[in-house]
Amino acid sequence: MRPKQWVLVAAAAAAMLFAAGLLFTYAQGGWTWLSLTFAGMTLMGIGGIVEVATSRVSLHDDALECGTVWSRRRYPVTAIASVSWEKGGGVYLKLENGGWGKLPDLGYNSQGLTNTIRAWLKRHRADRQT
């Protein structure tokens, strides 16, 4: 699953607003603390676009892969004990070793994503038993 289109549009709109602020403040007074702040925010906005554009959750036969270009994580299906979600908190994987893994927010309904992963886990466990 890739992020919903509106998430990418929102990140791009924010970056464009930061760039417009940079251009406006630079045109008004050159390099000031405000124009430098907008320059930094523009760079962070571009990083946000890259992060959103490369975010994903992939369900493979043997593992779940998630993350962005900077931090990809791979969870083997045998290492996942369960999946849960909490309103406003996103989707979490409970791992067999007792740890937790958080999935990136892609703009989807957390409960729906949780149910999809539960069905994937159930199908894999049923295939393993037969």
C-alpha positions as CSV (number, residue, x, y, z in Angstrom):
1,M,0.0,0.0,0.0
2,R,1.2,3.4,-0.9
3,P,0.0,6.7,0.8
4,K,-3.3,8.1,-0.3
5,Q,-3.0,10.9,-2.9
6,W,-4.2,13.6,-0.5
7,V,-1.3,13.0,1.9
8,L,1.2,13.6,-0.9
9,V,-0.8,16.7,-2.1
10,A,-0.8,18.1,1.5
11,A,3.0,17.6,1.8
12,A,3.6,19.2,-1.5
13,A,1.3,22.1,-0.7
14,A,3.1,22.8,2.6
15,A,6.5,22.7,0.8
16,M,5.2,25.1,-1.8
17,L,3.9,27.5,0.8
18,F,7.3,27.4,2.5
19,A,9.0,28.1,-0.8
20,A,6.7,31.0,-1.5
21,G,7.5,32.4,1.9
22,L,11.2,32.1,1.2
23,L,10.8,33.9,-2.2
24,F,8.6,36.7,-0.7
25,T,10.8,37.4,2.3
26,Y,14.0,37.2,0.2
27,A,12.6,39.7,-2.3
28,Q,11.6,42.1,0.5
29,G,14.8,42.2,2.4
30,G,17.4,39.7,1.2
31,W,18.7,37.1,3.6
32,T,17.2,37.8,6.9
33,W,16.5,35.4,9.8
34,L,12.9,35.0,8.5
35,S,14.1,34.2,4.9
36,L,16.6,31.7,6.3
37,T,13.9,30.1,8.4
38,F,11.7,29.7,5.4
39,A,14.7,28.2,3.5
40,G,15.1,25.6,6.2
41,M,11.4,24.9,6.3
42,T,11.4,24.5,2.5
43,L,14.2,21.9,2.7
44,M,12.2,20.1,5.4
45,G,9.1,20.3,3.2
46,I,11.0,18.7,0.3
47,G,12.2,16.0,2.7
48,G,8.6,15.5,3.7
49,I,7.5,15.0,0.1
50,V,10.3,12.4,-0.4
51,E,9.3,10.6,2.8
52,V,5.6,10.5,1.9
53,A,6.3,9.5,-1.7
54,T,8.5,6.6,-0.6
55,S,6.3,5.4,2.3
56,R,4.7,2.0,1.9
57,V,3.4,-1.1,3.6
58,S,3.9,-4.3,1.5
59,L,2.5,-7.7,2.4
60,H,4.7,-10.4,0.9
61,D,4.4,-14.2,1.1
62,D,7.0,-14.4,3.9
63,A,7.2,-10.9,5.4
64,L,5.7,-7.5,5.9
65,E,7.8,-4.6,4.7
66,C,7.2,-1.0,5.7
67,G,8.8,2.4,6.0
68,T,10.3,5.1,3.9
69,V,13.4,5.5,1.8
70,W,15.4,6.3,5.0
71,S,14.2,3.5,7.2
72,R,12.8,0.3,5.7
73,R,11.8,-2.4,8.1
74,R,11.1,-6.0,7.4
75,Y,9.1,-8.2,9.7
76,P,9.0,-11.9,8.9
77,V,5.5,-13.3,9.2
78,T,6.7,-15.7,11.9
79,A,8.0,-12.8,14.0
80,I,4.5,-11.1,14.2
81,A,2.4,-12.2,17.1
82,S,-0.6,-9.9,16.4
83,V,-1.6,-6.5,15.1
84,S,-3.6,-3.8,16.8
85,W,-4.6,-0.2,16.4
86,E,-5.7,2.6,18.6
87,K,-7.6,5.7,17.5
88,G,-5.2,8.5,16.8
89,G,-2.2,6.2,17.4
90,G,-1.9,4.2,14.2
91,V,-1.3,0.5,13.6
92,Y,1.2,-1.5,15.7
93,L,2.6,-5.0,15.3
94,K,3.1,-7.0,18.4
95,L,6.2,-9.1,17.8
96,E,6.9,-12.6,19.1
97,N,10.0,-11.3,21.0
98,G,7.7,-9.0,23.0
99,G,8.6,-5.8,21.1
100,W,6.4,-3.6,19.1
101,G,6.6,-2.2,15.5
102,K,4.7,0.9,14.3
103,L,3.5,1.0,10.7
104,P,3.7,4.3,8.9
105,D,0.5,6.4,8.6
106,L,-0.5,6.3,4.9
107,G,-3.8,8.1,5.2
108,Y,-5.9,5.0,5.4
109,N,-8.3,3.9,8.1
110,S,-6.2,2.3,10.8
111,Q,-8.9,-0.3,11.6
112,G,-9.1,-1.3,7.9
113,L,-5.4,-1.6,7.6
114,T,-5.3,-3.7,10.8
115,N,-8.0,-6.0,9.5
116,T,-6.2,-6.4,6.2
117,I,-3.0,-7.4,8.1
118,R,-5.0,-9.8,10.4
119,A,-6.4,-11.5,7.4
120,W,-3.0,-11.8,5.8
121,L,-1.6,-13.3,9.1
122,K,-4.5,-15.7,9.4
123,R,-4.1,-16.9,5.8
124,H,-0.4,-17.4,6.3
125,R,-0.9,-19.3,9.5
126,A,-3.6,-21.5,7.8
127,D,-1.2,-22.2,4.9
128,R,1.6,-23.2,7.4
129,Q,-0.7,-25.7,9.2
130,T,-1.7,-27.5,6.0
